[in-house]
């Protein structure tokens, strides 16, 4: 039996179990429902959960075994029947437990608590799985390629025929260079927009400006990339790079950085606006009552109080910039180089991760495994940014309080 049919049958049995359990609870209570420990609805819910839970557990275990390739095809065809049998057994057991002293409410709450714990652990287990997979594959990579050449190499020329140079420094430099330009564009504009909307703008202006800025967050990154390729890149080349003798390419670090900064503006402005609005009005009133001007109140009272949240907004924007791919592919090119000229084409770590894993590649070759080492490096950098930001926020909070 297919799993989809088994799941549908289990759901129908759960519904039937709810109705049967509730009706049997009413019959047990007789004329006075107070004879029951729990309300009839809890009895019905108890039967339904006891019916559905075993079937779902069987399906989850079978899916995990199938992913691990330890489940034979013959056994896989019987999983649906096992799940349905577990649901029927749970239904029968749940019905037999109904009685005046049955603590159905406690059973339901324990099952729901278990479901909530399971759902909460999914994120943790997923993160652990991602990190472990990166670590294992990175270990395989360093068995085939010298770690000194990877971390300190200044050349990136992968060749699947052999004799590759897989130095990360050009990719890391391009990632940081483009991200810094993007943050230099997004953070000031986003912060000033947030300060205006929260402290100066009327409700009517705020109701128009805030949704208009947040529209930028809904634009697909491929559209930003096309905007960089067709409009911003040629404009920078024709009006700045060529007249100054700095380059002839429409793909450049500055092109990707400017467009990425525009994309990050709503991340900074929306979060900063919400954080600034969360500062108690009494703090503003106290500063104004002591003779501070509105601008002085913002600089010396509101922004220091909102600093932890603002740091979080900037950190979110930085993480978004470091992980961006499409804008860099179309706006900055794919050249791995070290340089300071913002009108030259460069690339980032994320772009090379995609390029190394695209196509029918040999996953035993270092040229493919290097993508996992790049991913782990990017993960460590982002984690380091989070730790530093958390330290700064905690230190500032102690001083402020």
N, C-alpha and C positions, 0 to 999 in steps of 0.2 A: 504494500500500500504506500503511495506517495506521502511524503511528510505533510504536504499541504492538505490532503484529504484527512490525514490523521489529526492535524491541528483543527480543522473545521469540525470534525466529529467530536473532538474533545471540548471545543467551545459550546457545541450544542448540548453535550452531556453536562457541562457546567451550568448552563442555563436551566436545564431540566433539574439538576441537583438543587439549584437555588429554590425553585418553585416547590419541589418535593420537601426539602428541608424546612421551608417556612410553613407549609401546610401541616407537616407532621408536628412541628412545634406548637402550632395553634391547637391541634388535636390533643397533644399532651397536656397543654395548659388547661383545657376544658373551658369553663366559664370565667375563670379568673387568670388573666395573663401574668399576674404577680407570682404565680406558682413557679414560673421559670426563672432561672438565674440570669439569662440573657434574653433580649428581645427576639421575637421570631425572625426578624430580618438578619440578625447575627447568625442564627442557626442556618438560614438559607445561604448566607455568604460563606459560612464555614464549610458546608457541603460543596459549594461551588469551587472554593479554593482548594480543598482537598482533592477534588476531581481534576482540576486543571494543573496543579503544581507538579504531580508526578509525571504527567505526560510531557510537560515542558522540560523538566529535568532530563528525561530520557532523550528528548530531541537535542538538547544542548550538548549532552555527553556524546551522542552519536555524531553531531557536527564536529566537535573537537577531535574525535577519533578519525573522522574522515579527513580533516585537515592534516592530521599527523600521519595519514596514510597507513593507519594500523587497523582499519576496518575493512574486512573482506567484502567484495561485491555481493556475495550471497547474504551476509549479515546485514549489509546496507539495505537490501530489499525488504528485510523483515523489521526494520526500525519502526516503520509506521504502525505495524501490528503490535509491536511491543509498547509503543506510546499509547495506542488505543486501549490495550489491555491494562496498562497502568492507570489510565483515566477511569476505566470501569471499576478497577479494584478500589481506587480512591473514592469513587462514588458510593460503592457499597459500604466501605468502612465509615464514610461520613454519615450516611443515613443511619447506620446502626448505633452511632454515638449519641443521637438526639435523645434527650431526656430532660426532666425537670432540673436536675442538678448539673447538667452539662455546661461548662463555662465556655460557651461558643464565642463570646466577645473576646476573651483572652486569647483563644486560638486564632481568631481573625487578626487581632492586633499583632500577635507574634509572627504570623505569616507575612503580614504587610511590612512589619519591621525587617524581616529577612529580605523581602523584595527590595526595600529601600537601601539596605546595606549592600545588596548585590549590585544595584544600579550605581551606587556611589563608588563601589570598588572598580567598576568598569573603567573609569577614567584613569585610576591609579594603575591598574593592570595594563591598560593600553600604553600609558607612558613608559612603564617598565619594559613592556615588550618592544617598543620602539628603540629605547636606549640599549637594551641587550642585543637586539638585532644589529644595531650600528656597531656596538663594541665587538661582537663576534666577527662580522664581516671586515671591520677595520683591522682586527688581529690577523685575518687571512691576508689582507693587503700588505701589512708590514712584514709578513713572512716572505713575501715576494719582492718587496721594494724597500730600500733603505729609508728609515724614518728621518735621518738627517737630510737626505735629498728632498724629502717631501716638505718638511717644515722650514728648511732654510734655502731651498732651491729657488732661483730667480728666473727660471725658464719653464714654460708650460708648452710642451710639444708632445702630446700623446700619439704614439704610433703602435697600432695593433700588430705590426710586423715585428716589433721589438725595438730596443734601444730608445725607450721613451724617456723624456724629461718631465717629471710630474711635480714641479715645485709649486707650492701653494701661495708663495708671496705675491706674485702678480695678481692672482685672483683675490686674495685678501685685500690688497691695496685698492683694487678697483671697487670692491664691495664697500670698504670704508670711505673711499673718496666720494662715490656717488651718494652714499647714505648721509654723509656730512653736508653735502650741498643740499640734499633734499630737506634735511632738518633745518638748515639755515634759512630755507624758504618757508617751511611749514610752521615752525615754532613761533617766530615773531608774528606772522600774519594771523595764525590761529589764536595766539594769546591776545593780541590786540582786538580781534573780532569778539572773543569771549568777554573781555573786559567791557567793550562797548555794549554788547547785548545785555550783560548782566547789571551794569552800573549806570549806563547813560540812556540806552534806547527805551522808547516808550513801548507799551504792550503791543501796539499795532505794528510798529517797526520790527520788534522782536518776533512777532508772529509770522512776519514775511521773511525776515533775514535768516532766521535759524533753519527753517525747512529748505530755503534756497541753498544754503551752505551744505546742508546734509545731503542734498541731491548728488553732490560730488562723490559721496561715499557709495552711492548705488551704481555708478558708472563702471562697467567692466574694465579690467586693466588692459585688455586688448584694445579697447577704444582709446585709452590714454596712450598706448604704444603707437597706434596709428596716428594720433595727434602729434606725437613726438617725431615720428618718421616723416610725415607729410608737411607739417606746418612749422614746428619749433626748430627742428634740425636745419632745414634749408634757410630759415630766417637767421639763425645764429651764424651759419656758414657765410651767407651773402653779406650780412651787415657787420659782422664782427671778425670772424676767423680769417676770411680772405683779405679784407682790407688791412688787417693787422699782421698778415703773414704768418698766422698761427696754424693753418690747416685748410684743407679743401674738402673735408668729409662732412656730410650732414649728420653722421652718427658720432656722438661725442659724449664725454662724461657730463658736460654741462647740460646737454639736451636731456639726458635721462634724469639728472638731478633736479632740474627745474620742473619737469612734468611730474616726477614722483613727489616733489614738494607740494605741487598743486593737489595731487591725490591725497596727501596726508593732512591737508588743512582741516577737513571735517573731523578727523580723529582727534586733533589737538583742540579745536575750538569747541566741539560739542562736549567733550569730557571736561574741559576746563570751565566751560560755562556752567555745567551742572555742579561742579565742585565749588566754584565761587559763590553760586547761589545758596549753597549749603552752609556758608559761613553765617553765624548768627547775626541778625540785624542789630542786636544790642551792642555788638562790638563796633559797628559803624556809627550808631547813635552816640556811643561814648566818645569816640574819636572826634566826631563833629561837634559834640558838646564841649570838648576841650579846646576848640578853636581850629582844628585841622580843616584844610580845604578838602573837597572831594578827591582830588588827585593825590593829596598826601594820605588820606584815609586808605585809598587803594594801595599805594606803595608800601605804607608802613603798618597797616593792619590787615587788610583783606588778603593780599597776596601772601604774606608770611603765614597767615592762618590756613590758607589753601595750598601751601607749598607741597605737602605730601601727595595730595591728589594730582597736582600739576606735574610733579615728577613722574607719577604713574602714567599720566597722559603722554608725556614726552617719551617715556620708555616704550609705551605701546606703539607710538609712531616710529621709534627707532627700530623696534622688532619688525614692524611692517615693512620698513624700508630695506632692512637687511635681507628679508625673505622674498622680496619682489623679483619677478623673473621677466614677465612679458615686456614691461616698459624698457628694461635693460636690453633685451634681445633686439627690439626694434629701434630703440633710441640711442644706445651706446655701442652697439656692435658686438663682436665676439672676439676681439683681439686681446690677448693676455699680455699685458706689458706694464712696466713700471715707468711712471713719468708724472710730471706736474702740470703739463699742458691740459687745461680743461677742455680744449677743442679737439683732443685726440680720442679715437675710439678705444674703449676698454671693455672689460667684461667682469662678471662677478662669480662668486662661488655657485650660486643657485643655477646660473645659466650653464655652467660646465657640468653640474650634476645631471641636468636634463640631457645635455649633449652626449655624455658618456654612457647613459643608460638607454639612449634612443637607438632603435634598430635591433637587428639580430646579433647580439654581442655574446662573447664568451665570458660567462660570469666567473671563470677561473683565472682570467687574465687580469693583471694589475691595472690595465687601462680601464677596465670596468669596475673593479673593486675600489678604485680610487674615489668613486662617487660616494661610497659609504664613509670613507675617511674625511672627505670634504663635508659631508652631512654631520658627522660627529664633531668636527671642528666648529662648524656653524652653531651647533647646539651648545657647545661649551662657551662660545662667545656670548650667545644670548643669555645663558644662565649666569655668566659673570656679570653682565649688565644688570640683571635683576638683583643679584646679591649686592652690588655696589650701590644701586639705587635704594635698596632696602636699608642698607647701613646709613646712608645719608639722611633718609627720612627719619629713622629712629634717633639719630644724633640730633637732628634739628628739633624734633618734638621734645626731647629732654631739655634743650636750651629754652625753648619757647614756654614750656610749662613752668 
